[in-house]
Structures are given as C-alpha cells and as structure tokens.
Amino acid sequence: MYTIVLLAIAACVLCLLLTPLVRYWSLHLGLVDQPDHGRKLHPSATPRTGGVPIFFSYCGAYAFLLLLRPRFGGMVAANHATIDRLLPPLGLIFLTGLLDDWLGLRPWQKVLGQVCAAACACATGIRILNIGGHSIPPYCGVALTIAWLVLCSNAFNLIDGIDGLAAGVGLTATLTILVAALLHGDLTLAVAAAPLAGCLLGFLPYNFNPASIFLGDSGSLSVGFLLGAYGIIWGQTSSTLAGLAAPAMALALPLLDVCLSVMRRFLGGEPIFTGDRGHIHHRLLDRGFTPRRVALLLYGSCGVGATLSLLQSVLPGRYAGVAAVLFGVLTWAGVHCLRYLEFGAAIRFLRTRLRPMLSGHVRLERLAQWLAAASTVEECWQAVERAGYSLGYRHINARLAGKHFATMAVATRTGAWWQMRLNLPANDYVNVTRHNDVSQRPMLLIPFVELLGRILPERLAAMQAQLPAVAPQKSSTTTVMSSDWAAPSVKAATPS
C-alpha cells in the first residue's frame, strides 16, 4: 500500500515541477494553441504540450521507486512485467500526439499512429482474451483490443475542449480504476494506475480554468490510451458480462461524447472527422454555463458514473444489474436534456415516416414491375395512375406516345400549389400537380419521377416499334380521362 501511495506522490510532485518548465519551453518554441473565437475560446495563445510533463512524470515515478529498492521498490519490481508491457505502446501514442501538436498531422495519420500503438500493446500482451469468462479467437481479441484502445484515445482527445475537462475526467476515471483494483486485490492494476492519478492531480492546477497550459494531443491521447489499457486489465478479471460494463461506465463521459459525435455527424451528413461545436461541453456552454461550471458539472457526472461502476463491480449479479439499468436511465436523461436536433429528427422519422417510406419504396418496385409487364400505352398509364394514387398524387396528366391521359380535371384554385414535370422523348411528358389544401401527404416524388424517366422512354419506344406503319393523319393526339381514383380506369381513346 505504501508503494502505491509513494508512486502517486512521486508522479504528482514531478508533474508539479515539470509542468512550469515545459510551459516556458513551449512558449519559447512557439508550441501554442491560438484562439479562433469559435471552438477555441481561450483569451490568448496557450502552450499545448501538457502531455510532455505527464509522460515523463509517469515514467519518472517508476524510476524513482526503483532507486528505493528493496524497501519501497520491491512491488514495482515484482510487477515490472505489466509496466514493461505498458511503456512501449504508451511511448508510441505519446509521440503520435506530440507530432500532431508540433507539426499538425492529418486525421488518417493520427489514426494510423493510434492503431500502431494499439497493435504494439497487443504484441506486448495487453489484449482482450475473453468476454464474460468465455474465450474468444485470437484474431477477434486483437481486433477488439485495437478498436477499444483507439476509441478510448480519441474519446479523450475529443472531450479536451475546455479548461481542465479532460484532465479532471481522466483523474476521476483513474481514481475509480485504482479503487476498484484495491477492492479486488489487483496490485498489478493498482501499480499501473497510481502514477497516472498522481500526474493528473499535479497537472490539473495548471490546466483548470483559466488554463496556462493545455493537455494537447500528446496528453489527451496518452491519458485515453492508458485508461483504455487499464479497462482491459480490469475487465479481464470479471467472469460475467455484467462485470465487463464497469470499465465502460468509468469512462462513460468521453465514450458517450465520441459516440454522440459520430452519430450526429452521420445523421447530419457531415464528415466524421470534422470538428464542430456539438460536443457535450459545447452544448452546456451554449446553454449559458461558464467553462468552470461546465467542468464542475461534468466532474459530478463522472463521479456518478464512477460510483455506479464500482457498485457494478462489487455487488452480486441481480443488484449489479440494477446499477447498470440506473446508469442507462441517467445517461438517456442526460442526452435528452442536451436536445440534439439530429436525434430528435431521427426519432420523429422512425416514429412517423419510416413505415410510410418503406411502403412507398415497395409501391415503386411494383410500379417498375407493372411498367415492365405493360404491352400497351394504356397499360403504362394505368400503372402510373395506380402508383401515383397510392403515393398521394391527386392530379397527374401525361402525354404518352402521342396520347393524352389525366386522372381528373385540375380545378382552378387561388391557394399555393406546385407542379413537377418530367419531359420525355418525342414531346411526351408526365405532370404531377399538388395543391397544399389537400390533406393527403405525397411522398417519394423524386424517386417516382426518376423511375418513370428511367423506364418509360424505353417501354414507349418498344411499343412504337411494334406498331404497323400507317399513313399520317391530321391529328393523332388522343385524350383519356380517369374519373375515379379509387378504381382507376382508362376509357376508350377518343380522337381529339
């Protein structure tokens, strides 16, 4: 126990001493983050190399205790295998973030560096071997491990949007994992997590609002990567699926934010890697909270998630399930309070528009079959009329192969109305007219017109080619009127 406390204290003191030096060095070299009065609201240029003191303090704490062997460094030496597995991939992810802070990497380059670091972790032995006590194939374990570590790294990178948020959330999650390790007697996990808790505790005074130094990608990626690795070590000690939820609940806020960001951008048709002001902390800022209050509020949310994750890991099965359900309810309520437009529109679409849209596409498929089976122009019109009525188009008139067809006469009205016209070869056309005072809502107009434009010209040309050659007459135009929408019919053509 003394070793764990000394690890945390050594890392904290080292970070307290190194951070001002790194801050001065960054200002001197110009490694600063410039405000843009959009997503970056800090008042002046601020160093973005907070990952440097955290990385060296984390490694330095182990080196310091190894110098105190055998009295205090024995536990570190006994668990050196885990430390040796963590440090090489941690170095890779740290260098990836530092290069991005220094030179500015493209998104795919950052992801490539994260994947390499995660693959290195798999190679050193940090890997998901089982799920709920059931072994999984090695290739599945490697894929899940890489996906989890990349997800955790990016989650903390995305949440690092206001002063002190990522560092405070990381500290809460690290303390949660440390307490869980002590409760379960997992000294290996405790030795791995204690220095990170000390680093973040020593860094937070410089990073809390108003921040004099930012984590930067080197810090946020490293913290997220380490917490993801801790989650793997913690989760593999559980023999139930419910127990595997505990690490995810401890990291709930950053994981929720990255998942919401991907879903929002997907629903909104925006690039996944494009930054925006839709993150959880941005939504709270837009609601009128100050940066300090946003950070404190999200700290409290992380505390609730941390408490529930600990309960999830120590309570017996039935009560652990209650903790998981309560966590899910609180998460849903929190997302609902943020009032994202994308999710509201998706829910309304699923509730009111999905089934009509699906049935509309089925009707379009039927229209394509009817047109393919039609042998005369009149049968083509019957197919168009029936499909148009089922899709909500009250008035359709057309000229097909020189014959005029219409569903019913369009009365002259003074209200607003619109019309869609499809021009076909040989001066043929299809017109769809809609008055806004009609209660039935039309749907899939563009797919309907595109389908007609794709199939009708070929079908009409084939029908014209099958007709015998006749001498030209004064007028070959015919008009057909259908008067009953419920039972559409085509009367005998009458020369006009």
C-alpha positions in Angstrom: 0.0 0.0 0.0 2.9 2.4 0.8 4.3 1.7 -2.6 1.1 2.7 -4.3 0.9 5.9 -2.3 4.5 6.8 -3.0 4.0 6.2 -6.7 1.1 8.7 -6.8 3.0 11.2 -4.7 6.2 10.9 -6.8 4.3 11.4 -10.0 2.4 14.3 -8.6 5.5 16.1 -7.4 7.3 15.5 -10.6 4.4 16.9 -12.6 4.1 19.9 -10.4 7.8 20.7 -11.1 8.0 19.8 -14.8 4.8 21.5 -16.0 6.1 25.1 -15.5 9.4 24.2 -17.2 7.6 22.6 -20.2 5.2 25.6 -20.3 8.2 28.0 -20.6 9.9 25.8 -23.2 6.7 25.7 -25.3 6.2 29.4 -25.2 9.8 29.9 -26.3 9.5 27.5 -29.2 6.0 28.7 -30.3 4.2 25.4 -29.5 1.0 27.2 -28.6 -2.7 27.0 -29.4 -4.1 30.2 -30.9 -7.7 31.2 -30.1 -10.1 31.4 -33.0 -13.2 32.8 -31.2 -15.1 29.8 -32.4 -14.3 26.4 -30.9 -11.2 27.7 -29.2 -12.3 30.4 -26.7 -9.2 30.9 -24.6 -8.2 34.5 -24.4 -4.5 34.2 -25.5 -2.0 31.8 -27.1 -1.6 28.9 -24.7 1.0 26.0 -24.7 -0.4 22.7 -25.9 2.3 20.3 -24.7 0.8 19.2 -21.4 1.4 15.6 -22.4 5.2 16.1 -22.0 5.2 16.5 -18.2 2.6 13.8 -17.7 4.5 11.3 -19.8 7.9 11.9 -18.1 6.3 12.1 -14.7 4.6 8.8 -15.2 7.8 7.1 -16.3 9.9 9.0 -13.7 7.7 7.8 -10.8 8.7 4.2 -11.6 12.3 5.1 -11.9 12.3 6.9 -8.6 10.8 4.0 -6.7 13.2 1.5 -8.3 16.0 3.6 -6.8 14.5 3.0 -3.4 14.7 -0.8 -3.6 14.3 -3.1 -1.8 12.2 -1.3 0.8 9.7 0.6 -1.5 10.6 -0.5 -5.0 10.0 -4.2 -4.5 6.4 -4.0 -5.6 7.3 -2.1 -8.7 10.0 -4.7 -9.5 7.5 -7.5 -8.8 5.1 -6.1 -11.3 7.6 -4.9 -13.8 6.1 -7.2 -16.5 2.9 -5.1 -16.7 4.9 -1.9 -16.7 7.2 -3.2 -19.4 4.1 -4.0 -21.5 2.6 -0.5 -21.0 5.5 1.7 -21.6 6.4 0.9 -25.3 2.8 1.4 -26.7 2.5 4.5 -24.4 5.6 5.9 -26.0 4.2 5.4 -29.5 0.9 7.1 -28.7 2.7 9.9 -27.0 5.0 10.5 -30.0 1.9 10.5 -32.3 0.2 13.2 -30.2 3.4 15.2 -29.9 4.0 15.2 -33.7 0.4 16.4 -34.1 0.9 19.2 -31.6 4.2 20.2 -33.2 3.6 19.6 -37.0 -0.1 19.0 -37.4 -0.9 15.6 -38.7 -3.8 14.6 -41.0 -6.6 12.6 -39.4 -5.6 9.3 -41.1 -2.0 9.8 -39.9 -3.2 10.2 -36.3 -5.4 7.1 -36.6 -2.5 5.2 -38.1 -0.3 6.1 -35.2 -3.0 5.1 -32.7 -3.5 1.7 -34.5 0.3 1.1 -34.4 0.3 1.8 -30.7 -2.7 -0.4 -30.1 -1.1 -3.2 -32.1 2.1 -2.8 -30.1 0.0 -3.2 -26.9 -1.4 -6.4 -28.3 2.1 -7.6 -29.1 3.3 -7.0 -25.6 0.4 -8.9 -24.0 -2.3 -6.2 -23.3 -5.1 -7.9 -25.1 -8.8 -8.9 -24.7 -8.7 -12.7 -24.2 -12.2 -13.4 -23.1 -15.7 -11.9 -22.8 -17.7 -12.8 -19.8 -15.3 -15.7 -19.0 -15.7 -17.2 -22.5 -12.5 -17.4 -24.6 -12.6 -15.7 -28.0 -10.4 -16.4 -31.1 -7.0 -14.6 -31.0 -7.8 -12.5 -34.1 -11.1 -11.3 -32.6 -9.2 -10.4 -29.4 -6.7 -8.4 -31.4 -9.4 -6.6 -33.4 -11.4 -5.8 -30.3 -8.3 -4.6 -28.4 -7.2 -2.2 -31.2 -10.8 -0.9 -31.6 -11.1 -0.3 -27.9 -7.8 1.5 -27.4 -8.3 3.7 -30.5 -11.8 4.5 -29.3 -10.6 5.5 -25.8 -7.7 7.6 -27.2 -10.0 9.6 -29.5 -12.6 9.9 -26.8 -10.3 11.9 -24.5 -8.9 13.8 -27.5 -12.4 15.0 -28.4 -13.5 15.9 -24.9 -10.5 18.1 -24.4 -12.4 21.2 -25.4 -12.5 23.4 -22.3 -10.0 24.1 -19.5 -9.5 21.2 -17.1 -12.2 18.9 -18.5 -10.1 16.0 -20.0 -7.6 16.1 -17.1 -10.4 16.2 -14.4 -12.4 13.4 -16.1 -9.2 11.4 -16.6 -8.4 11.8 -12.9 -11.9 10.7 -11.8 -11.7 7.6 -14.1 -8.2 6.8 -12.9 -9.2 7.0 -9.2 -12.2 4.8 -9.9 -9.9 2.1 -11.5 -7.4 2.5 -8.7 -10.1 2.0 -6.0 -11.6 -1.0 -7.9 -8.1 -2.6 -8.1 -7.6 -2.2 -4.4 -11.1 -3.6 -3.6 -10.4 -6.7 -5.8 -6.8 -7.0 -4.5 -5.4 -6.5 -8.0 -2.0 -4.9 -7.1 -0.8 -5.1 -10.7 -3.6 -2.8 -11.9 -3.1 -0.5 -8.8 0.6 -0.1 -9.5 -0.2 0.8 -13.2 -2.9 3.3 -12.3 -1.4 5.1 -9.3 1.2 7.1 -11.2 -1.4 8.4 -13.7 -3.6 9.6 -10.8 -0.6 11.5 -9.4 0.3 13.0 -12.8 -3.2 14.3 -13.4 -3.5 15.6 -9.9 -0.3 17.6 -10.3 -1.2 18.8 -13.8 -4.8 19.9 -13.0 -3.9 23.2 -11.1 -2.2 24.4 -14.3 -4.9 23.2 -16.6 -8.1 24.3 -14.7 -9.8 27.5 -15.8 -8.1 29.8 -16.6 -5.6 27.3 -18.0 -1.9 28.2 -18.5 -1.2 25.0 -20.4 -3.3 22.5 -22.4 -3.1 18.8 -22.5 -2.7 18.8 -26.3 -2.9 15.6 -28.3 0.2 14.2 -26.7 -1.6 14.4 -23.3 -5.2 13.5 -24.2 -4.2 10.6 -26.4 -1.8 9.2 -23.8 -4.4 9.5 -21.0 -7.1 7.9 -23.0 -4.8 5.1 -24.2 -3.7 4.3 -20.6 -7.2 4.3 -19.3 -8.3 2.0 -22.2 -5.4 -0.3 -21.2 -6.5 -0.2 -17.6 -10.0 -1.1 -18.7 -8.8 -4.2 -20.5 -6.8 -5.3 -17.4 -9.8 -4.6 -15.1 -12.4 -6.2 -17.5 -10.4 -9.5 -17.9 -10.7 -10.2 -14.1 -14.5 -10.4 -14.5 -16.2 -13.7 -15.3 -19.6 -12.1 -16.2 -20.8 -9.9 -19.0 -22.3 -7.5 -16.4 -18.8 -7.1 -14.8 -17.4 -6.0 -18.2 -19.7 -3.0 -18.1 -17.8 -1.5 -15.1 -14.8 -0.2 -17.1 -17.0 1.3 -19.8 -19.1 3.0 -17.1 -16.0 4.5 -15.5 -15.1 6.0 -18.9 -18.7 6.8 -19.8 -18.5 10.6 -20.4 -15.7 10.6 -23.0 -17.0 7.4 -24.7 -20.5 8.8 -24.8 -19.3 12.1 -26.3 -17.4 10.4 -29.1 -20.3 8.1 -29.9 -22.7 11.0 -30.0 -20.3 13.0 -32.2 -20.1 10.1 -34.7 -23.9 9.6 -34.7 -24.6 13.3 -35.0 -22.3 13.8 -38.0 -23.6 10.6 -39.7 -27.2 11.7 -39.3 -26.4 15.2 -40.4 -24.4 14.0 -43.5 -21.2 15.7 -42.2 -17.6 14.2 -42.4 -16.9 12.1 -39.3 -13.5 13.7 -38.6 -14.7 17.3 -39.0 -14.7 19.4 -35.8 -17.8 21.2 -34.6 -19.5 22.8 -31.6 -21.8 19.9 -30.9 -19.8 18.2 -28.1 -21.4 17.9 -24.7 -19.3 20.7 -23.2 -20.2 23.0 -26.1 -23.9 22.3 -25.6 -23.6 23.3 -22.0 -21.7 26.4 -22.9 -24.5 27.3 -25.3 -27.0 26.9 -22.5 -25.3 29.7 -20.6 -22.9 27.8 -18.3 -19.4 29.2 -17.7 -16.4 27.0 -18.5 -15.8 26.4 -14.8 -19.3 25.4 -14.2 -19.4 23.1 -17.2 -16.2 21.4 -16.0 -17.5 21.0 -12.4 -20.9 19.7 -13.7 -19.2 17.1 -15.8 -16.9 16.2 -13.0 -20.0 15.5 -10.9 -21.5 13.4 -13.8 -18.3 11.4 -14.0 -18.4 10.9 -10.2 -21.9 9.4 -10.5 -20.7 7.1 -13.3 -17.7 6.1 -11.2 -19.8 5.3 -8.2 -22.2 3.1 -10.3 -19.2 1.4 -12.0 -17.8 0.5 -8.6 -21.1 -0.8 -7.4 -21.4 -2.8 -10.6 -18.1 -4.5 -10.0 -18.7 -5.4 -6.3 -22.4 -6.1 -5.9 -23.9 -9.6 -6.6 -25.4 -10.2 -10.0 -29.0 -9.0 -9.5 -28.0 -5.8 -7.8 -25.2 -5.2 -10.3 -27.9 -5.3 -13.0 -29.9 -2.6 -11.1 -26.8 -0.4 -11.1 -26.4 -0.9 -14.8 -30.0 -0.1 -15.5 -29.9 3.1 -13.4 -26.8 4.1 -15.2 -28.5 3.7 -18.6 -31.6 5.7 -17.4 -29.4 8.6 -16.2 -27.4 8.5 -19.4 -30.6 8.7 -21.5 -31.9 11.6 -19.4 -28.7 13.5 -19.8 -28.6 13.1 -23.6 -32.3 14.1 -23.8 -31.6 17.3 -21.8 -28.9 18.3 -24.4 -31.6 18.5 -27.1 -29.7 17.5 -30.1 -31.6 18.3 -33.3 -30.2 15.3 -35.2 -31.5 12.7 -32.7 -34.9 14.5 -32.4 -35.3 14.4 -36.2 -34.2 10.7 -36.3 -36.7 9.7 -33.6 -39.5 11.6 -35.4 -38.6 10.0 -38.7 -38.5 6.5 -37.1 -41.9 7.1 -35.4 -43.8 8.8 -38.2 -42.0 8.4 -41.6 -40.1 5.1 -41.7 -43.0 2.8 -42.3 -44.7 5.0 -45.0 -41.3 5.4 -46.6 -40.7 1.7 -46.7 -44.2 1.0 -48.1 -43.7 3.8 -50.7 -40.5 2.1 -51.9 -42.4 -1.2 -52.2 -45.0 0.6 -54.4 -42.3 2.0 -56.6 -40.9 -1.5 -57.0 -44.4 -2.6 -58.0 -44.6 0.3 -60.5 -41.4 -0.9 -62.1 -42.8 -4.4 -62.5 -46.1 -3.1 -63.9 -44.3 -0.9 -66.5 -42.0 -3.8 -67.5 -45.1 -6.1 -68.0 -47.2 -3.4 -69.9 -47.8 -4.2 -73.5 -49.8 -1.1 -74.5 -49.6 2.6 -73.8 -52.9 2.4 -71.9 -51.4 -0.2 -69.5 -48.4 2.0 -68.9 -50.8 4.8 -67.9 -52.8 2.5 -65.6 -49.6 1.6 -63.8 -48.5 5.3 -63.5 -52.0 6.2 -62.3 -52.3 3.4 -59.7 -48.8 4.0 -58.3 -49.4 7.8 -58.2 -52.6 7.5 -56.3 -51.0 5.1 -53.7 -48.2 7.6 -53.2 -50.6 10.6 -52.6 -50.5 12.4 -56.0 -54.1 13.6 -56.6 -53.6 15.1 -60.1 -51.4 13.6 -62.8 -51.7 14.3 -66.5 -49.4 12.9 -69.2 -48.7 12.6 -72.9 -47.5 9.1 -73.7 -46.9 8.1 -77.3 -49.0 11.0 -78.6 -52.0 10.2 -76.3 -53.1 12.5 -73.5 -54.1 11.0 -70.2 -55.3 12.6 -67.0 -56.6 11.4 -63.6 -59.2 14.2 -63.3 -59.6 17.8 -64.3 -57.5 20.2 -62.2 -59.8 22.8 -60.7 -58.5 26.4 -60.7 -57.7 27.4 -57.2 -56.2 30.5 -55.6 -54.1 28.8 -52.9 -50.5 27.8 -53.2 -49.7 24.8 -55.4 -46.7 23.2 -57.1 -46.1 21.0 -60.2 -43.4 18.6 -61.2 -42.9 18.0 -64.9 -40.9 15.1 -66.5 -40.1 15.7 -70.1 -39.8 12.5 -72.2 -38.6 12.0 -75.8 -41.0 12.8 -78.8 -42.6 15.6 -76.8 -44.1 13.2 -74.3 -44.3 14.2 -70.6 -45.7 13.5 -67.2 -47.0 16.2 -64.9 -47.7 15.8 -61.2 -49.7 18.7 -59.6 -50.2 19.2 -55.9 -52.5 21.7 -54.1 -51.5 22.5 -50.5 -55.0 22.3 -49.2 -55.2 18.5 -49.9 -54.9 16.5 -46.6 -53.1 13.5 -48.1 -49.3 14.0 -47.9 -47.4 12.9 -51.0 -44.1 11.1 -50.7 -41.1 9.9 -52.7 -41.9 12.3 -55.6 -38.3 12.5 -56.9 -37.8 8.7 -56.8 -41.2 8.3 -58.6 -40.2 10.8 -61.4 -36.7 9.3 -61.7 -38.2 5.8 -62.1 -40.6 7.0 -64.8 -37.7 8.8 -66.6 -35.6 5.6 -66.5 -38.2 3.1 -67.7 -40.9 4.9 -69.7 -38.8 6.1 -72.7 -37.6 2.5 -73.4 -41.0 1.0 -73.0 -42.8 3.6 -75.2 -40.1 3.2 -77.9 -40.5 -0.5 -77.9 -44.3 -0.2 -78.2 -44.0 2.3 -81.0 -41.6 -0.1 -82.9 -44.2 -2.9 -82.7 -47.0 -0.8 -84.3 -47.6 -1.2 -88.1 -46.7 1.7 -90.3 -49.8 3.8 -91.1 -50.3 6.9 -93.3 -50.1 10.1 -91.3 -53.5 11.7 -90.3 -54.4 15.3 -89.4 -54.3 14.6 -85.7 -53.1 11.6 -83.8 -53.5 13.1 -80.4 -55.9 11.3 -78.1 -57.2 12.1 -74.6 -58.1 9.6 -71.9 -59.7 10.8 -68.6 -60.0 8.6 -65.5 -62.6 9.9 -63.1 -62.5 7.6 -60.1 -59.2 7.5 -58.1 -60.4 4.6 -56.0 -60.8 2.4 -59.1 -58.7 4.0 -61.8 -59.8 3.1 -65.3 -58.9 4.0 -68.8 -61.8 4.7 -71.2 -61.6 4.1 -75.0 -59.5 6.8 -76.6 -61.4 9.4 -78.5 -59.6 11.3 -81.3 -59.4 15.0 -80.5 
